[in-house]
């Protein structure tokens, strides 16, 4: 069946050529990232269990989550969490599987809670999932009719929603630097050198012309900071590290780290656990980074929450990942394409490789013509849809960033 593939040219400048560009990245310890990660951990845990016991990933969507901040009393050299964070993941999952004439039960809540605990332990050095977090789940049985659909072998999965997937490439220099800053601050090597820096990092970049103002918030771990002078010293050292990273950029980059600090009044960004979630900041699944790890308001993107959706036929997850991968492939293989956006729309009930439309919008290099490469772009998009089921494997192997 022929696919509905569309290619058009965007006339004008790419985002990197605009006078103003704003880009945001929420680090892995940000409340929104934590609840995204919790939802995705539940999906991965369920997928692993379903594959092991039933040789198929069964129906589940656990993409509704909320994190309600706790309370803490951080102080130089110590502190304590006085009221735990409340974290809840909700959705639907297959709890009963008809197999061999019997109904086999799946311990969904147990899998979910264990998965969330494991995710928190892997992500946060000082946030104890047992002492600092109250974990709750509200996951109900999905339609029993869907079990047979998911257990069909060899058939192309059918879209379980009418959803939009959007991806773009390449990243602008501003986007690359915003992403690199957070990844540096949360790298294992950096934590070894500066254990004072917590996982809750937020980076906001404002480019005006060639000048880039970077506002970075990094929660500091109170037990690793004995006094105010040590705090100020670490802030200075970390700022130098960021300036060293940015020195490779062609932009004129300026950093402001923990801008709300006021040492004269004793005001510092101190936390006990390395995340602002311990003292009142909240999070929602889907409020954080998009599939490529950024929040870029100058770009086309989908508002769909990808974390927690099943990786087999929920197009709100699969198509966003596929759109990013396809956009990257287009700019890699078609050199005259300066910038590309891939937009894919599914319709519930149709095979996932037969979207209602798969559209590419491209900005061409000066002097280049779309007509010369349109066939190549169409071929890349068609090939991506042919191979759409590879996205499931990439998600299960954590080889593509979802938030």
Secondary structure, DSSP 8 states (H G I E B T S, - for coil): ----EEEEE--S--GGGSSEEEEEEE-TTSHHHHHHHHHHHHHHHHHHHHHHHHSS---EEEEEEEEE--EEEEETTEEEEEE-EEEEEEEEE--EEEETTEEEE--HHHHHHHHHHHHHHHH-SS--TTTTEEEEEEEEE--THHHHHHT-SSS--B-SS--EEEEEES--HHHHHHHHHHHHHTSHHHHHH-TTEEEEEEEEEEEETTEEEEEEEEEEEGGG--SHHHHHHHHHHHHHHHHHHHTTSSSEEEEEESTT-BGGGTB--EESSSSGGGGT--EETTSS--TTS-B-TTS-------TTB-TTT-HHHHHHHHHHHHHHHHHHH-TTEEEEEEEEE--TTSBTTS-SEEEEEEEE-TT--GGGTHHHHHHHHHHHHHTTTHHHHHHHTT-S---
